[in-house]
Amino acid sequence: MGSNFSLSRRELLATAAASLAVGPLSAAKGKITKASVSAITDEIGRTQADAIAFAHQYGLQWVELRNIPETKKEVAFLPEAEIKAVAAELAANKLKVSFLNTSLMKFTWPGTTPAKPRKDTPEQAATRAAAEKKRWDNRKADVEAAVRAANILGTDKIRIFTGERVAQPETTFKLIQQTMEEFIPIAEKGKVHLLIENEYSQNIGSSLETKAIMDLLPSKWIGFNWDPGNAKYLNETAWPDGYKVLPVNRMLNAQYKAKNLMQGEEFIDWLSIMKALQKDGYNHQIGLETHTGGPNLIENAHTAMKTIMHLVGQL
């Protein structure tokens, strides 16, 4: 859902003022600090070197990985030598990996019909079906590959999805449970947590759906990455409604989008969310997914990072 926009200094100050007006701030020192903030490298720089420079500019200790900015290749499935090179470059620049974003299981699963079918020609549909069947058949090997990548990169958290969204997502919950249970031994062996992301195009998209699937998967090796901006696309009010139903003790990463910090229809009260996370003892990272395409991507990343750092500074 990328779109071009640019946050002006006036909008930034207005957003910060609005956030500060939500109520009195706690005087107690919490667990969320500027050291908790992370960012996805392919959305803060056109190159990996630019992303590292961005991280240094804001004093980040952590970054999230997804794709190599220059090549758009997914880090989790690069050859081992290339993953080691990425790990070495980050380590040399004193950056740690908080979260490995992957595309694991982000496709139409067997026996399900997407609520929004693609407008493919018969030939395209056949090609897509074959590719998705291959991904399904290779699912355990792909999880194993991602776990190996995470081990090399020094992170214990991997993103995973729940299949292209159907008209009644709850009908897929048992299949999701069974599928994730196949992966738990792989995750346990690698000492890596698989974090289900609530993604609006997937069968787990809202906070209520996240809670439902966590209830079905009590393993400590399964958690979730919460992106309230994604839930907002499903007409969920992230704060306070969405947050209140979440099993926060299973939230091992959180992400925010640039537009969520901008006054407008996609604004989310992240100051209140962070205050609640702090109260609930959240001690993991909060990562920027700029989520805007076009020439304003980096400008928006800077504006969003300045805004979140300002808000964290008020905790």
RAHURA-V322303 format. One record per backbone hydrogen bond with DSSP energy under -0.5 kcal/mol. CO is the residue of the C=O (numbers start at 0). NH is the residue of the N-H. If there is no record, write none. Layout:
BEGIN
co:CO nh:NH
co:CO nh:NH
END
This chain:
BEGIN
co:5 nh:7
co:7 nh:11
co:8 nh:12
co:9 nh:13
co:10 nh:14
co:11 nh:15
co:12 nh:16
co:13 nh:17
co:14 nh:18
co:15 nh:19
co:16 nh:20
co:17 nh:20
co:18 nh:21
co:19 nh:22
co:30 nh:32
co:32 nh:35
co:33 nh:36
co:35 nh:285
co:36 nh:61
co:37 nh:287
co:38 nh:63
co:39 nh:42
co:40 nh:43
co:40 nh:44
co:46 nh:50
co:47 nh:51
co:48 nh:52
co:49 nh:53
co:50 nh:54
co:51 nh:55
co:52 nh:56
co:53 nh:57
co:54 nh:59
co:55 nh:58
co:60 nh:95
co:62 nh:97
co:62 nh:98
co:63 nh:40
co:64 nh:100
co:65 nh:74
co:66 nh:68
co:67 nh:71
co:72 nh:67
co:73 nh:76
co:74 nh:77
co:78 nh:81
co:78 nh:82
co:79 nh:83
co:80 nh:84
co:81 nh:85
co:82 nh:86
co:83 nh:87
co:84 nh:88
co:85 nh:89
co:86 nh:90
co:87 nh:91
co:88 nh:92
co:89 nh:94
co:90 nh:93
co:95 nh:62
co:95 nh:97
co:98 nh:64
co:98 nh:100
co:99 nh:158
co:102 nh:105
co:103 nh:160
co:104 nh:106
co:104 nh:162
co:106 nh:163
co:108 nh:111
co:112 nh:166
co:117 nh:119
co:120 nh:124
co:121 nh:125
co:122 nh:126
co:123 nh:127
co:124 nh:128
co:125 nh:129
co:126 nh:130
co:127 nh:131
co:128 nh:132
co:129 nh:133
co:130 nh:134
co:131 nh:135
co:132 nh:136
co:133 nh:137
co:135 nh:138
co:137 nh:141
co:138 nh:142
co:139 nh:143
co:140 nh:144
co:141 nh:145
co:142 nh:146
co:143 nh:147
co:144 nh:148
co:145 nh:149
co:146 nh:150
co:147 nh:151
co:148 nh:152
co:149 nh:153
co:149 nh:154
co:152 nh:96
co:155 nh:192
co:156 nh:99
co:157 nh:194
co:159 nh:196
co:162 nh:202
co:164 nh:114
co:164 nh:115
co:165 nh:168
co:167 nh:170
co:168 nh:171
co:169 nh:172
co:171 nh:175
co:172 nh:176
co:173 nh:177
co:174 nh:178
co:175 nh:179
co:176 nh:180
co:177 nh:181
co:178 nh:181
co:178 nh:182
co:179 nh:182
co:179 nh:183
co:180 nh:184
co:182 nh:186
co:183 nh:187
co:184 nh:188
co:185 nh:189
co:186 nh:190
co:186 nh:191
co:187 nh:190
co:192 nh:157
co:192 nh:194
co:193 nh:195
co:193 nh:222
co:194 nh:159
co:195 nh:224
co:196 nh:198
co:198 nh:201
co:200 nh:164
co:202 nh:204
co:203 nh:198
co:205 nh:209
co:206 nh:210
co:207 nh:211
co:208 nh:212
co:209 nh:213
co:210 nh:214
co:211 nh:215
co:212 nh:216
co:218 nh:221
co:220 nh:193
co:222 nh:195
co:223 nh:225
co:223 nh:251
co:223 nh:252
co:224 nh:197
co:224 nh:226
co:225 nh:254
co:226 nh:229
co:226 nh:230
co:227 nh:231
co:228 nh:232
co:229 nh:232
co:230 nh:233
co:230 nh:235
co:231 nh:234
co:235 nh:237
co:236 nh:241
co:237 nh:242
co:239 nh:243
co:240 nh:244
co:241 nh:244
co:241 nh:245
co:242 nh:245
co:245 nh:247
co:246 nh:249
co:247 nh:250
co:249 nh:223
co:249 nh:251
co:252 nh:225
co:253 nh:286
co:254 nh:227
co:255 nh:288
co:256 nh:259
co:257 nh:260
co:258 nh:261
co:259 nh:267
co:263 nh:266
co:267 nh:269
co:268 nh:272
co:269 nh:273
co:270 nh:274
co:271 nh:275
co:272 nh:276
co:273 nh:277
co:274 nh:278
co:275 nh:279
co:276 nh:281
co:277 nh:280
co:284 nh:253
co:285 nh:37
co:286 nh:255
co:286 nh:288
co:287 nh:39
co:287 nh:289
co:288 nh:257
co:289 nh:257
co:292 nh:295
co:293 nh:296
co:295 nh:299
co:296 nh:300
co:297 nh:301
co:298 nh:302
co:299 nh:303
co:300 nh:304
co:301 nh:305
co:302 nh:306
co:303 nh:307
co:304 nh:308
co:305 nh:309
co:306 nh:310
co:307 nh:311
co:308 nh:312
co:310 nh:313
co:311 nh:314
END
